[in-house]
Amino acid sequence: MNAEMIRQMLTPEAFAATAPFIALCAGILLMLLVEILPGTSSLRPLVFLGSLAAALGFGWTQSQGGETRVFAETYIANSITGWWTILFVAATLVAWLFGRRYYKDESAFEGEHDVLLLSSAAGMVLMAGARDLLVFFVGLELLSVPLYTLSGFRRSRRESVESALKYFVLGAFAAAIFLFGSALVYAGTGTLTLSKMGADALLQPITIAGAVLVAASLFFKVSVFPFHLWVPDVYQGAPSPVTTFMATGTKAAAFAFLLPMSLLLPKDATMVLALIAVVTMAIGNLGALVQTDLKRLLAYSGIAHAGTMLLAIAAQVSGGASASEATRAIVYYMAAYVFTAGGAFGLVTAMEGRTGRAVTIDSIKGLAQRSPLWAATFALFALSLGGIPATGGFLGKYLVFSTAVEADMIGWAIAGILMSVVALGYYLRLIVAMYMQESTSVETNLESRPWANAMAVACAAGVIILGVLPNLLLERLG
């Protein structure tokens, strides 16, 4: 690529399409400057929030506009990528605000923490707009490498360091699979850009093998069977704000690219994907039933939710459901999940930050008496995760299962619904502990966290609005 080609690519349309990514990168550079310039450390939160606000504004503008393909069709900006950007900003903000004053022992490194968090968010935006395997890989590494560091950010805790090591080793293995799969796809099609892959080339055995390997690496990021085993250990050991971020934003970014990439898979892969989805739901829900640590319980719950969304991917691959229908279902599901899981993990972060120890089911017994606000919002999050009507989680599951039914995958949809019923066993267990059992905890001053209180209410409002007024988002998704 020569200078003339680069100049032709750097058009106003290209800058507009990548504006959210540019805003986050500019925020990263400003954060680094704030760290090294004396007397400016107090500006760090303003710079962080300002870059997120700019990315949010650009994402909203994209969500209302048409489609733009730039950089030789390797990157796309449309209404869906705009909504993905909004979700990434929301996930980052939820994790950051819930994590305020969490790092007592590492307070001197909070600037590095925020820079790494913004870097991961920038990687997510790049992943969502990528329509080229190489561009996506750049975004994937921009997301993953900071997360490896963030997972071990509490260096004084052994479990945090172990979490980072496990995540790094398995993440590197998944990246290698992605690159090898991309090489096979290139060998079969002669290109890495999705829109330039011919229909005949996609049917070549070498291309199918490459697409399967690429999908497998994405399965690691979304944590579906058989690439789910890392999730409970990493989620439990990582700092809770980082866990909140991984559980919501990372999953959303991987699904944002899995949706267009899955079109490379043949229709014969439908049953395999559906089977993986149902097995993932079963493993996640049955695994959560026996957990006592809340982070591990929510980790297994996240595995089950990933399996649910994979069912919509299977419906798209089958051809029975259009790409727009599957995208609509998954974007709505992830919007509800960001508020629901983000709020649940966030409250665990707040409780862990005050007690200094792991939050278990015993820890939340009698929570309704000690902190009515936290108990009420946590109960709402549990009900939404379980798919109870009038919550965003219910509408998300309804859209996914409706997509599967429309694709004549009725049996798989019924299996998914039954797995959702099983999930109510451990979600209701949390509510029983908070409202019907006596406290065994010495912690009594839970209401002195204004940031946590405000974010819990904000996330609860998001869950209710998406459950009661779904058309506010559905009409804009098309």
C-alpha positions as CSV (number, residue, x, y, z in Angstrom):
1,M,0.0,0.0,0.0
2,N,1.6,3.3,-1.1
3,A,1.0,6.9,0.1
4,E,-1.5,7.6,-2.6
5,M,-3.7,4.7,-1.6
6,I,-3.6,5.8,2.0
7,R,-4.5,9.3,1.1
8,Q,-7.5,8.1,-0.9
9,M,-8.7,6.1,2.1
10,L,-8.4,9.0,4.6
11,T,-11.7,10.7,3.4
12,P,-14.2,12.6,5.5
13,E,-16.4,9.5,5.3
14,A,-13.7,7.4,6.8
15,F,-13.2,9.8,9.7
16,A,-17.0,9.9,10.3
17,A,-17.2,6.1,10.2
18,T,-14.4,5.6,12.7
19,A,-15.3,8.7,14.9
20,P,-16.2,6.6,18.0
21,F,-12.9,4.7,17.8
22,I,-10.9,8.0,17.2
23,A,-12.6,9.5,20.3
24,L,-11.6,6.7,22.5
25,C,-8.0,6.7,21.2
26,A,-7.8,10.5,21.7
27,G,-9.0,9.9,25.3
28,I,-6.3,7.3,25.8
29,L,-3.6,9.8,24.7
30,L,-5.0,12.5,26.9
31,M,-5.1,10.2,29.8
32,L,-1.4,9.4,29.3
33,L,-0.6,13.1,29.2
34,V,-2.6,13.7,32.4
35,E,-0.5,11.0,34.1
36,I,2.8,12.5,33.3
37,L,2.0,16.2,33.6
38,P,2.3,17.5,37.2
39,G,-0.8,18.8,38.9
40,T,-3.2,17.4,36.4
41,S,-4.2,14.0,38.0
42,S,-7.5,15.5,39.1
43,L,-8.5,15.8,35.5
44,R,-8.3,12.1,34.9
45,P,-12.0,11.3,35.6
46,L,-13.1,14.2,33.4
47,V,-10.9,13.0,30.5
48,F,-12.2,9.4,30.9
49,L,-15.8,10.5,31.0
50,G,-15.3,13.0,28.2
51,S,-13.9,10.4,25.8
52,L,-16.8,8.1,26.6
53,A,-19.3,10.9,26.1
54,A,-17.7,11.7,22.7
55,A,-17.8,8.0,21.6
56,L,-21.4,7.8,22.8
57,G,-22.4,10.9,20.8
58,F,-20.7,9.6,17.7
59,G,-22.3,6.2,18.2
60,W,-25.7,7.7,18.5
61,T,-25.2,9.7,15.3
62,Q,-24.3,6.4,13.5
63,S,-27.3,4.6,15.0
64,Q,-29.6,7.2,13.2
65,G,-27.8,7.2,9.9
66,G,-27.2,5.0,6.9
67,E,-24.4,2.6,6.0
68,T,-20.9,3.6,5.2
69,R,-18.1,1.2,4.0
70,V,-14.6,2.5,4.3
71,F,-11.0,1.3,3.9
72,A,-11.8,-0.9,0.9
73,E,-14.9,-2.3,2.7
74,T,-12.9,-3.7,5.6
75,Y,-14.8,-1.5,8.0
76,I,-18.4,-0.6,8.2
77,A,-20.4,2.0,10.0
78,N,-24.2,1.7,10.1
79,S,-27.1,1.9,12.6
80,I,-26.2,-1.5,14.2
81,T,-22.5,-0.6,14.8
82,G,-23.8,2.6,16.3
83,W,-25.9,0.7,18.8
84,W,-23.0,-1.7,19.5
85,T,-20.9,1.4,20.3
86,I,-23.6,2.7,22.7
87,L,-23.6,-0.7,24.5
88,F,-19.8,-0.7,24.8
89,V,-19.8,2.7,26.3
90,A,-22.6,1.7,28.7
91,A,-20.7,-1.4,29.8
92,T,-17.5,0.6,30.3
93,L,-19.2,3.2,32.3
94,V,-21.1,0.7,34.5
95,A,-17.8,-1.1,35.3
96,W,-15.9,2.1,36.0
97,L,-18.5,3.7,38.2
98,F,-19.2,0.6,40.2
99,G,-15.4,0.3,40.7
100,R,-14.9,3.7,42.1
101,R,-12.6,3.5,45.2
102,Y,-12.4,-0.3,44.7
103,Y,-8.6,-0.4,44.3
104,K,-7.4,0.5,47.8
105,D,-4.1,-1.2,47.6
106,E,-3.4,-0.1,44.0
107,S,-4.8,3.4,44.1
108,A,-1.4,4.8,42.8
109,F,-2.1,2.9,39.5
110,E,-5.7,4.0,38.9
111,G,-4.5,6.0,35.9
112,E,-3.1,3.0,34.2
113,H,-6.3,1.1,35.0
114,D,-8.4,3.7,33.3
115,V,-6.2,3.8,30.2
116,L,-6.3,0.0,29.9
117,L,-10.1,0.1,30.3
118,L,-10.4,2.7,27.5
119,S,-8.1,0.6,25.3
120,S,-10.3,-2.4,25.7
121,A,-13.4,-0.3,24.8
122,A,-11.6,1.0,21.7
123,G,-10.9,-2.6,20.7
124,M,-14.6,-3.4,21.1
125,V,-15.6,-0.6,18.7
126,L,-13.1,-1.8,16.2
127,M,-14.4,-5.4,16.4
128,A,-18.0,-4.3,15.9
129,G,-17.2,-2.4,12.7
130,A,-14.7,-4.9,11.3
131,R,-15.7,-6.7,8.1
132,D,-12.2,-8.0,7.5
133,L,-10.6,-10.8,9.5
134,L,-7.3,-8.9,9.9
135,V,-9.0,-5.7,11.0
136,F,-11.0,-7.7,13.5
137,F,-7.9,-9.4,14.8
138,V,-6.4,-6.0,15.5
139,G,-9.5,-5.0,17.5
140,L,-9.5,-8.4,19.3
141,E,-5.9,-7.9,20.5
142,L,-6.6,-4.3,21.4
143,L,-9.4,-5.6,23.6
144,S,-7.6,-8.7,25.0
145,V,-4.1,-7.5,25.9
146,P,-5.4,-4.8,28.3
147,L,-7.8,-7.3,29.8
148,Y,-5.0,-9.7,30.6
149,T,-3.4,-6.9,32.6
150,L,-6.6,-5.8,34.2
151,S,-7.4,-9.3,35.3
152,G,-4.2,-9.3,37.4
153,F,-4.4,-5.7,38.5
154,R,-4.7,-6.6,42.2
155,R,-1.2,-7.9,42.3
156,S,-1.3,-8.4,46.0
157,R,-3.9,-11.1,45.6
158,R,-2.8,-14.5,44.4
159,E,-6.1,-15.4,42.9
160,S,-6.0,-12.2,40.7
161,V,-2.6,-13.1,39.3
162,E,-3.7,-16.7,38.7
163,S,-6.8,-15.3,36.9
164,A,-4.6,-13.2,34.6
165,L,-2.3,-16.1,33.8
166,K,-5.1,-18.4,32.9
167,Y,-6.8,-15.8,30.8
168,F,-3.6,-14.9,29.0
169,V,-2.6,-18.5,28.2
170,L,-6.0,-19.5,26.9
171,G,-6.5,-16.2,25.1
172,A,-3.2,-16.6,23.3
173,F,-4.3,-20.1,22.3
174,A,-7.6,-18.7,20.9
175,A,-5.8,-16.0,19.0
176,A,-3.5,-18.6,17.4
177,I,-6.6,-20.6,16.3
178,F,-8.1,-17.4,14.8
179,L,-5.0,-16.7,12.8
180,F,-4.7,-20.2,11.5
181,G,-8.4,-20.2,10.6
182,S,-7.9,-16.8,8.8
183,A,-5.0,-18.3,6.8
184,L,-7.2,-21.1,5.6
185,V,-10.0,-18.8,4.7
186,Y,-7.5,-16.7,2.7
187,A,-6.2,-19.8,1.0
188,G,-9.7,-20.7,-0.1
189,T,-11.1,-17.3,-1.0
190,G,-8.0,-15.1,-1.8
191,T,-9.2,-12.4,0.5
192,L,-9.8,-11.6,4.2
193,T,-12.6,-9.2,3.6
194,L,-16.1,-10.7,4.2
195,S,-17.9,-8.9,1.4
196,K,-15.3,-10.0,-1.2
197,M,-15.6,-13.7,-0.6
198,G,-17.4,-15.4,-3.4
199,A,-20.2,-17.8,-2.8
200,D,-18.4,-20.6,-4.6
201,A,-15.2,-20.1,-2.6
202,L,-17.1,-20.3,0.6
203,L,-18.1,-23.9,-0.3
204,Q,-14.5,-25.0,-0.6
205,P,-13.5,-27.5,2.2
206,I,-10.5,-25.4,3.1
207,T,-12.6,-22.3,3.5
208,I,-15.2,-24.2,5.7
209,A,-12.4,-25.5,7.9
210,G,-11.0,-22.0,8.3
211,A,-14.4,-20.6,9.1
212,V,-14.9,-23.2,11.7
213,L,-11.6,-22.4,13.4
214,V,-12.4,-18.7,13.3
215,A,-15.8,-19.4,14.9
216,A,-14.1,-21.6,17.5
217,S,-11.8,-18.7,18.6
218,L,-14.9,-16.4,18.9
219,F,-16.6,-19.1,21.0
220,F,-13.8,-18.7,23.4
221,K,-14.6,-15.0,23.8
222,V,-18.4,-15.5,24.2
223,S,-17.7,-18.5,26.5
224,V,-19.7,-21.3,24.9
225,F,-19.1,-25.0,25.1
226,P,-16.5,-26.4,24.9
227,F,-14.5,-23.2,25.4
228,H,-16.2,-22.1,28.6
229,L,-14.1,-23.7,31.3
230,W,-11.9,-20.6,31.9
231,V,-14.9,-18.4,32.8
232,P,-15.7,-19.3,36.4
233,D,-12.0,-19.2,37.6
234,V,-11.1,-16.0,35.7
235,Y,-14.3,-14.2,36.7
236,Q,-13.8,-15.2,40.4
237,G,-10.1,-14.2,40.5
238,A,-10.2,-11.0,38.5
239,P,-11.0,-7.7,40.2
240,S,-14.8,-7.3,40.3
241,P,-14.9,-4.2,38.2
242,V,-12.9,-6.0,35.5
243,T,-15.3,-9.0,35.8
244,T,-18.2,-6.7,35.3
245,F,-16.6,-5.3,32.1
246,M,-15.6,-8.8,30.8
247,A,-19.1,-10.2,31.4
248,T,-20.9,-7.5,29.4
249,G,-18.7,-5.6,27.0
250,T,-16.4,-8.5,25.9
251,K,-19.3,-10.8,25.2
252,A,-21.1,-8.0,23.2
253,A,-18.0,-7.3,21.1
254,A,-17.5,-11.0,20.2
255,F,-21.2,-11.4,19.2
256,A,-21.0,-8.2,17.1
257,F,-18.5,-9.8,14.8
258,L,-19.8,-13.4,15.1
259,L,-23.1,-12.3,13.5
260,P,-21.6,-11.3,10.1
261,M,-18.9,-13.9,10.3
262,S,-21.3,-16.8,10.8
263,L,-22.6,-16.2,7.3
264,L,-19.4,-17.9,6.1
265,L,-20.6,-21.2,7.7
266,P,-22.6,-23.7,5.6
267,K,-26.2,-24.5,6.4
268,D,-25.1,-27.9,7.5
269,A,-23.5,-26.3,10.6
270,T,-27.0,-25.3,11.9
271,M,-27.6,-28.4,14.0
272,V,-24.1,-28.4,15.4
273,L,-24.5,-24.7,16.5
274,A,-27.9,-25.5,18.0
275,L,-26.5,-28.5,19.9
276,I,-23.6,-26.4,21.2
277,A,-26.1,-23.7,22.2
278,V,-28.3,-26.1,24.2
279,V,-25.4,-27.9,25.8
280,T,-23.9,-24.5,26.8
281,M,-27.2,-23.5,28.4
282,A,-27.4,-26.8,30.3
283,I,-23.8,-26.6,31.5
284,G,-24.2,-23.0,32.6
285,N,-27.5,-23.4,34.4
286,L,-26.7,-26.8,36.1
287,G,-23.2,-25.5,37.1
288,A,-24.8,-22.3,38.7
289,L,-27.2,-24.4,40.8
290,V,-24.4,-25.7,43.0
291,Q,-22.4,-22.5,43.4
292,T,-22.2,-20.5,46.6
293,D,-19.8,-17.7,45.5
294,L,-21.8,-15.1,43.7
295,K,-19.1,-14.3,41.1
296,R,-18.9,-18.0,40.1
297,L,-22.7,-18.3,40.1
298,L,-23.0,-15.3,37.8
299,A,-20.2,-16.6,35.7
300,Y,-22.0,-19.9,35.0
301,S,-25.1,-17.8,34.4
302,G,-23.2,-15.8,31.8
303,I,-22.3,-19.1,30.1
304,A,-25.9,-20.0,29.9
305,H,-26.9,-16.6,28.4
306,A,-24.1,-17.0,25.7
307,G,-25.7,-20.3,24.8
308,T,-29.1,-18.6,24.4
309,M,-27.8,-16.0,22.0
310,L,-25.9,-18.7,20.0
311,L,-29.3,-20.2,19.2
312,A,-30.1,-17.0,17.2
313,I,-26.8,-17.4,15.4
314,A,-27.8,-21.0,14.5
315,A,-31.2,-19.7,13.2
316,Q,-29.4,-17.2,11.0
317,V,-27.0,-19.9,9.6
318,S,-30.0,-22.1,8.8
319,G,-31.4,-19.5,6.5
320,G,-34.8,-19.7,8.2
321,A,-34.2,-16.4,9.9
322,S,-32.8,-13.4,8.2
323,A,-29.5,-11.7,9.3
324,S,-31.5,-8.6,10.4
325,E,-33.8,-10.6,12.6
326,A,-30.9,-12.4,14.3
327,T,-29.0,-9.2,14.7
328,R,-32.1,-7.5,16.2
329,A,-32.6,-10.2,18.7
330,I,-29.0,-10.4,19.8
331,V,-28.5,-6.6,20.1
332,Y,-31.7,-6.3,22.2
333,Y,-30.6,-9.3,24.3
334,M,-27.2,-7.7,24.9
335,A,-28.7,-4.3,25.7
336,A,-30.8,-6.0,28.5
337,Y,-27.8,-8.0,29.6
338,V,-25.5,-5.0,29.9
339,F,-27.9,-3.4,32.4
340,T,-28.8,-6.7,34.1
341,A,-25.5,-8.5,34.5
342,G,-23.7,-5.2,34.8
343,G,-25.9,-4.2,37.7
344,A,-25.6,-7.6,39.4
345,F,-21.8,-7.8,39.0
346,G,-21.6,-4.2,40.0
347,L,-23.4,-4.8,43.3
348,V,-21.1,-7.7,44.0
349,T,-18.2,-5.3,43.4
350,A,-19.7,-2.8,45.9
351,M,-20.2,-5.4,48.5
352,E,-16.8,-7.0,48.0
353,G,-15.1,-3.6,48.2
354,R,-16.5,-2.9,51.6
355,T,-16.1,-6.3,53.2
356,G,-12.7,-7.2,51.7
357,R,-13.7,-10.8,51.1
358,A,-15.6,-12.9,48.6
359,V,-19.3,-12.4,48.4
360,T,-21.2,-15.6,48.9
361,I,-24.9,-16.4,49.3
362,D,-24.4,-16.4,53.0
363,S,-23.1,-12.8,52.7
364,I,-26.4,-11.6,51.2
365,K,-28.7,-13.3,53.7
366,G,-30.9,-10.7,55.3
367,L,-29.7,-8.0,52.8
368,A,-33.2,-6.6,52.6
369,Q,-33.0,-5.5,56.2
370,R,-29.5,-4.1,55.9
371,S,-29.8,-2.5,52.5
372,P,-33.3,-2.4,51.1
373,L,-32.1,-0.6,47.9
374,W,-29.4,-3.1,47.1
375,A,-31.7,-6.0,47.8
376,A,-34.5,-4.7,45.6
377,T,-32.3,-3.9,42.7
378,F,-30.3,-7.2,43.0
379,A,-33.7,-9.1,43.1
380,L,-34.8,-7.3,39.9
381,F,-31.5,-8.2,38.2
382,A,-32.0,-11.8,39.2
383,L,-35.5,-11.9,37.9
384,S,-34.4,-10.3,34.6
385,L,-31.6,-12.9,34.2
386,G,-34.2,-15.5,34.8
387,G,-36.5,-14.1,32.1
388,I,-39.4,-13.0,34.2
389,P,-42.0,-10.9,32.3
390,A,-41.8,-7.1,32.5
391,T,-38.0,-7.1,32.5
392,G,-35.5,-6.6,29.7
393,G,-34.2,-10.1,30.1
394,F,-37.7,-11.6,29.3
395,L,-38.0,-9.6,26.0
396,G,-34.4,-10.6,25.0
397,K,-35.1,-14.3,25.5
398,Y,-38.5,-14.0,23.7
399,L,-36.9,-12.4,20.7
400,V,-34.2,-15.1,20.5
401,F,-36.6,-18.0,20.9
402,S,-39.0,-16.4,18.4
403,T,-36.1,-16.2,15.9
404,A,-35.4,-19.9,16.4
405,V,-39.1,-20.8,16.0
406,E,-39.3,-18.8,12.8
407,A,-36.4,-20.8,11.5
408,D,-38.3,-24.1,12.2
409,M,-36.0,-24.9,15.1
410,I,-39.0,-25.4,17.5
411,G,-37.5,-28.4,19.3
412,W,-34.3,-26.4,20.1
413,A,-36.3,-23.4,21.2
414,I,-38.3,-25.6,23.6
415,A,-35.1,-27.0,25.0
416,G,-33.8,-23.5,25.5
417,I,-37.0,-22.5,27.3
418,L,-36.7,-25.5,29.6
419,M,-33.1,-24.5,30.5
420,S,-34.4,-21.1,31.3
421,V,-36.9,-22.6,33.7
422,V,-34.0,-24.5,35.4
423,A,-32.2,-21.2,35.8
424,L,-35.0,-19.9,38.0
425,G,-33.8,-22.4,40.7
426,Y,-30.7,-20.4,41.5
427,Y,-32.0,-16.9,40.8
428,L,-34.9,-17.4,43.2
429,R,-32.4,-18.8,45.7
430,L,-30.7,-15.5,45.8
431,I,-34.0,-13.7,46.4
432,V,-34.9,-16.1,49.2
433,A,-31.6,-15.5,50.9
434,M,-32.0,-11.7,50.8
435,Y,-35.6,-11.6,51.9
436,M,-36.4,-14.7,53.8
437,Q,-33.3,-15.6,55.7
438,E,-31.6,-14.0,58.7
439,S,-28.3,-12.2,58.3
440,T,-25.0,-13.9,59.1
441,S,-22.8,-11.0,58.1
442,V,-21.2,-8.4,60.4
443,E,-21.4,-5.8,57.6
444,T,-24.1,-3.2,58.5
445,N,-23.2,0.1,56.7
446,L,-24.0,-0.8,53.1
447,E,-25.8,2.4,52.2
448,S,-22.7,4.7,52.3
449,R,-21.8,4.0,48.7
450,P,-23.5,6.8,46.7
451,W,-21.9,5.8,43.4
452,A,-23.1,2.2,43.8
453,N,-26.5,3.3,44.8
454,A,-26.9,5.6,41.8
455,M,-25.6,3.0,39.4
456,A,-27.8,0.3,40.9
457,V,-30.9,2.5,40.3
458,A,-29.7,3.4,36.8
459,C,-29.2,-0.2,35.8
460,A,-32.6,-1.1,37.3
461,A,-34.2,1.7,35.4
462,G,-32.7,0.3,32.2
463,V,-33.9,-3.2,32.9
464,I,-37.5,-1.9,33.5
465,I,-37.6,0.4,30.5
466,L,-36.4,-2.3,28.2
467,G,-39.0,-4.7,29.7
468,V,-42.0,-2.3,29.7
469,L,-41.2,-0.1,26.7
470,P,-39.3,-2.4,24.3
471,N,-40.3,-0.4,21.2
472,L,-38.1,2.4,22.3
473,L,-35.2,0.3,21.0
474,L,-36.8,-2.3,18.7
475,E,-38.2,0.4,16.4
476,R,-34.7,1.8,16.0
477,L,-33.2,-1.6,15.3
478,G,-35.4,-2.0,12.3
